[in-house]
C-alpha cells in the first residue's frame, strides 16, 4: 500500500523513455544531495520516481523546496504506508515504472555529471537489451560483452557484485515485468532484480550487455551501513534454485561468494565476529555449515575441505584467538590496517 504524490507535468510520462527510480529510507539529506546532481541532467525523455519506504521523516518535507526549482521536471513521489524492506522496495520500482526502461538508483550513490546522457546513449545503441550493466569500481576494465542466453551470461559475467549493484543496472521493464512474481518468490536472495533478468534470459526475451563505462562514482560505504557479508552469502545461495543447467549452476555458485577465493576466510571471520558479539557459537556453526553446503562446496577440493574443517572445529572453538589471528595476518600482509579488506566490523576497535 502506498500514498502517491505527483509533481511536474502529467504528459511527461507519455514522452519519456527512461524512469530513474530511487528507493529510499531515512536518508533524506543524502537523497537531496543526489537529486541536486541528478535534476540538472533531466530531459523530456526522463522521469524520476522516488519511493519513500515509510521514512521517519517523510521525504517530501525535505526535498519539496528543491523540486520547486525544477517545475518542468517529471517527478513522482510515492510513500509506502509501511516499511516493506529494501528488496521489496526495489521491486516496487519495477511496479511503478511507466516507461520502457528503468534505472534503479540507490539513494546514497552519486551519479556522474553525464550519467543520464550515457544511459540514454547505451539504450539507443542496444535496442534488444533487457539488461545493461555499467561498471563501477576503482579500476577501469575492458568490458563490452553481449549475451543472449542465460548460460552465456553466467559464463561471461566478470563480477557478480557489479551485476548485483542496483545503481549500475538499466532494465527493460516491458521485458522484465512479466517475471515480477519470480522476483518476489526469490526476494530473500537479496538479488530479486537479477532473478528477473535470469528468468527473462531463460525465455529468450532479449540480450544482456556488460559495459565498461561508468554512471555512478565509486564510493566506499561507511562502516556500519554495509550489508553483512554473512547474511549475503547465506541468502544469495538461493539463486542456485533457479532452473539452470548443472554447468551454469556450478559456474554461478563460484561467482556468488564475495571476494572470490577469499570466500572461506570471509565466512570464518564473519562467524568469529558473530560469536564474539553474541556468544552463540552454535548458531555460527550452523550458518557456516549452511553456506558451505550450498555455495562453497562447489569449489571444494581436499585442501579446501581441510581448511573448512580447521576453521569450523578449531578456530570457532576459540573465537577471540581466531579473530585476533586473522587481524594479525591481514595487517602483516599490508592489505588493510583494520582488516576491512574482508568486509567485517572489528569488535576490538
C-alpha positions in Angstrom: 0.0 0.0 0.0 1.2 3.5 -0.7 0.4 7.1 -0.8 1.2 8.8 -4.1 2.1 12.4 -4.8 2.7 13.8 -8.3 4.8 16.8 -9.3 5.7 18.0 -12.8 3.6 17.8 -16.0 1.5 14.7 -16.3 2.2 14.5 -20.1 5.9 13.8 -19.4 5.2 10.1 -18.9 3.8 9.8 -22.4 7.1 11.1 -23.9 9.5 9.5 -21.5 11.8 6.6 -22.4 13.6 6.2 -19.0 12.4 6.2 -15.4 15.0 6.8 -12.7 13.5 5.1 -9.6 15.1 5.9 -6.3 14.1 3.7 -3.3 14.9 5.4 -0.1 14.6 5.1 3.7 15.8 7.5 6.3 18.4 9.1 4.1 16.6 12.4 3.4 19.6 14.7 3.3 21.7 12.2 1.3 18.8 11.8 -1.2 18.6 15.6 -1.5 22.2 15.8 -2.5 21.7 13.1 -5.0 18.8 14.9 -6.6 20.8 18.1 -6.7 23.3 16.3 -9.0 20.6 14.4 -11.0 17.9 17.0 -11.7 20.0 19.3 -13.9 20.6 16.3 -16.2 17.0 15.6 -16.9 15.4 15.8 -20.3 11.9 15.4 -21.6 12.7 11.7 -22.2 13.5 11.0 -18.5 11.3 11.0 -15.4 12.0 10.3 -11.7 10.1 8.2 -9.2 11.1 8.5 -5.5 9.8 5.6 -3.4 9.9 6.6 0.3 9.8 3.3 2.3 8.0 4.9 5.3 10.9 7.1 6.4 10.6 8.5 9.9 10.5 12.0 8.3 8.6 12.0 5.0 10.9 12.6 2.1 8.6 15.3 0.7 9.2 17.6 3.7 13.0 17.5 2.9 13.0 17.9 -0.9 9.9 20.0 -1.7 12.0 23.2 -1.9 14.4 21.6 -4.3 11.6 20.3 -6.5 10.1 23.8 -6.8 13.4 24.8 -8.5 12.6 22.4 -11.4 8.9 22.9 -12.1 9.1 21.3 -15.6 10.6 18.1 -14.4 8.5 14.9 -14.2 9.0 13.8 -10.6 6.6 11.4 -8.8 6.8 10.9 -5.0 5.4 7.7 -3.6 5.4 7.0 0.2 4.8 3.4 1.4 2.4 3.2 4.4 4.7 0.6 5.9 8.4 -0.3 5.7 8.3 -3.2 3.3 12.1 -3.9 3.3 14.8 -2.8 1.0 14.5 -5.6 -1.6 10.7 -5.3 -1.8 11.1 -1.6 -2.3 13.4 -2.3 -5.2 10.8 -4.5 -6.9 8.3 -1.6 -6.3 10.4 0.4 -8.7 9.5 -2.1 -11.4 5.8 -2.0 -10.5 5.7 1.8 -10.7 7.8 2.2 -13.8 5.6 3.5 -16.7 8.4 3.8 -19.3 10.2 1.2 -21.4 13.5 1.4 -19.4 14.2 1.6 -15.7 17.3 2.8 -13.8 17.1 1.9 -10.1 19.4 4.4 -8.4 20.5 3.9 -4.8 19.7 6.9 -2.6 23.4 7.0 -1.4 25.0 6.6 -4.8 26.4 9.5 -6.7 25.5 9.9 -10.4 28.3 11.2 -12.6 27.7 14.6 -14.4 27.0 12.9 -17.7 25.2 9.8 -16.3 21.8 10.3 -17.9 23.3 11.1 -21.3 25.4 7.9 -21.0 22.5 5.8 -20.1 20.3 7.2 -23.0 23.1 6.5 -25.5 23.5 2.9 -24.2 19.8 2.3 -24.6 19.9 3.6 -28.1 22.9 1.5 -29.0 21.4 -1.7 -27.5 17.8 -1.8 -28.6 17.4 -5.6 -27.9 18.9 -5.4 -24.4 16.7 -6.5 -21.4 19.6 -5.6 -19.1 22.6 -3.2 -19.4 25.2 -3.3 -16.7 27.7 -0.5 -16.3 31.0 -0.8 -14.5 31.6 0.7 -11.0 34.9 0.4 -9.2 38.2 1.9 -8.6 39.9 0.2 -11.5 38.9 0.6 -15.2 38.4 -2.6 -17.1 37.9 -3.6 -20.7 34.2 -4.7 -20.9 31.7 -4.7 -23.7 30.2 -8.2 -23.7 26.7 -9.1 -25.0 25.0 -12.4 -24.1 21.7 -13.8 -25.4 21.4 -16.9 -23.3 21.5 -17.4 -19.6 24.4 -19.9 -19.8 26.4 -17.4 -21.9 25.6 -14.6 -19.5 26.8 -16.5 -16.4 29.9 -17.7 -18.2 30.9 -14.2 -19.3 30.0 -12.4 -16.1 33.1 -10.8 -14.7 31.8 -9.6 -11.4 28.6 -10.7 -9.7 28.9 -7.9 -7.2 28.9 -5.4 -10.0 25.9 -7.1 -11.7 24.1 -7.2 -8.4 24.7 -3.5 -7.6 21.4 -1.8 -8.5 22.8 1.6 -9.5 24.8 0.1 -12.3 21.9 -1.6 -14.0 19.4 -0.5 -16.6 16.4 -2.7 -17.1 13.8 -3.1 -19.9 10.6 -3.1 -17.9 8.5 -4.3 -20.8 10.6 -7.4 -21.0 11.1 -8.0 -17.3 7.8 -7.0 -15.6 6.2 -10.4 -16.5 8.7 -12.0 -14.2 8.0 -10.0 -11.1 6.3 -12.9 -9.5 9.7 -14.7 -9.5 11.4 -11.7 -8.1 9.1 -11.8 -5.1 9.5 -15.6 -4.8 13.2 -15.2 -4.6 13.2 -11.9 -2.6 15.2 -13.5 0.2 18.2 -13.9 -2.2 18.9 -10.1 -1.8 19.1 -10.2 -5.7 15.4 -10.1 -6.8 16.2 -7.8 -9.7 18.8 -10.3 -11.0 16.2 -13.1 -10.8 14.0 -11.2 -13.3 17.0 -10.9 -15.7 17.9 -14.6 -15.4 14.3 -15.8 -16.0 13.9 -13.5 -19.0 17.1 -14.9 -20.5 15.8 -18.4 -19.9 12.8 -17.5 -22.0 14.9 -15.8 -24.7 13.4 -12.3 -24.2 16.5 -10.4 -25.2 20.2 -9.8 -24.5 22.3 -8.6 -21.6 25.3 -6.3 -22.2 28.2 -5.6 -19.8 29.6 -2.2 -20.4 32.9 -0.6 -19.5 31.5 2.9 -18.9 30.6 4.3 -15.5 27.4 6.2 -14.5 27.9 6.4 -10.7 31.0 7.4 -8.7 33.0 4.8 -6.8 32.1 5.4 -3.1 33.1 3.1 -0.2 30.1 2.7 2.1 30.8 3.9 5.6 31.3 1.2 8.2 28.1 0.2 9.9 26.0 0.9 6.8 27.0 -2.1 4.7 25.2 -5.3 4.2 26.5 -8.1 6.3 28.6 -10.5 4.1 27.5 -13.4 6.3 23.8 -12.5 5.5 24.6 -12.0 1.9 26.4 -15.3 1.5 23.6 -17.2 3.2 20.8 -15.5 1.2 22.3 -15.3 -2.3 22.8 -19.1 -2.4 19.0 -19.4 -3.0 19.7 -18.2 -6.6 21.0 -21.7 -7.3 17.4 -22.9 -7.0 16.6 -21.3 -10.3 16.0 -23.7 -13.2 19.6 -23.6 -14.5 21.7 -26.3 -16.2 24.1 -28.1 -13.9 27.1 -26.4 -15.6 25.6 -22.9 -15.2 24.6 -23.7 -11.6 28.2 -24.6 -10.8 29.6 -21.5 -12.5 27.1 -19.3 -10.7 28.0 -20.9 -7.4 31.6 -19.9 -7.9 30.7 -16.3 -8.7 28.3 -15.7 -5.8 30.6 -15.7 -2.7 32.1 -12.3 -2.2 35.8 -11.7 -2.7 36.2 -14.8 -4.8 39.0 -17.1 -3.5 38.8 -15.5 -0.1 35.2 -16.5 0.4 36.0 -19.2 3.0 38.2 -16.8 5.0 35.4 -14.1 4.8 32.9 -16.7 6.1 35.0 -17.7 9.1 35.9 -14.0 10.0 32.2 -13.1 9.9 31.4 -16.2 12.0 34.1 -15.3 14.6 32.8 -11.8 14.9 29.3 -13.1 15.3 30.4 -15.4 18.1 32.4 -12.7 19.9 29.5 -10.3 19.8 26.7 -12.7 20.5 28.4 -15.6 22.4 26.3 -18.0 20.3 28.8 -20.4 18.7 26.1 -23.0 17.9 24.3 -20.5 15.6 27.6 -19.5 13.9 28.5 -23.1 13.2 25.0 -23.8 11.8 25.4 -20.8 9.4 28.8 -21.9 8.3 27.5 -25.4 7.5 24.6 -24.0 5.5 26.7 -21.6 3.5 29.4 -24.2 2.8 26.9 -26.9 1.7 25.0 -24.5 -0.6 27.8 -22.4 -2.1 31.4 -23.2 -1.1 31.1 -26.9 -1.7 31.1 -26.4 -5.4 34.8 -25.3 -5.2 35.9 -27.8 -2.6 39.0 -30.0 -3.2 40.6 -31.8 -0.3 42.7 -28.7 0.6 39.6 -26.6 0.8 37.7 -29.2 2.9 40.7 -29.4 5.3 40.7 -25.6 5.7 37.0 -25.5 6.3 37.2 -28.3 9.0 40.1 -26.4 10.7 38.1 -23.2 10.8 34.9 -24.9 11.7 36.1 -27.0 14.6 39.3 -25.3 15.8 39.0 -21.5 15.3 35.3 -21.4 16.1 36.0 -23.1 19.4 38.3 -20.2 20.3 36.7 -17.2 18.6 38.7 -14.4 20.2 42.0 -16.0 19.5 40.9 -16.9 16.0 39.8 -13.4 15.2 43.0 -11.9 16.5 44.9 -14.3 14.4 43.2 -13.1 11.2 43.7 -9.5 12.2 47.4 -10.1 12.6 47.7 -12.0 9.2 45.8 -9.2 7.4 48.0 -6.5 8.9 51.2 -8.4 8.3 50.4 -8.6 4.6 49.8 -4.9 4.5 46.5 -5.2 2.7 44.4 -3.4 5.4 45.2 -1.7 8.6 41.9 -2.6 10.2 41.1 -5.9 8.5 38.4 -4.2 6.5 39.6 -6.0 3.4 37.4 -8.9 4.4 34.4 -6.6 5.0 33.8 -7.1 8.7 33.3 -4.8 11.6 36.1 -5.3 14.0 34.7 -5.8 17.6 38.1 -5.0 19.1 38.4 -1.4 17.8 
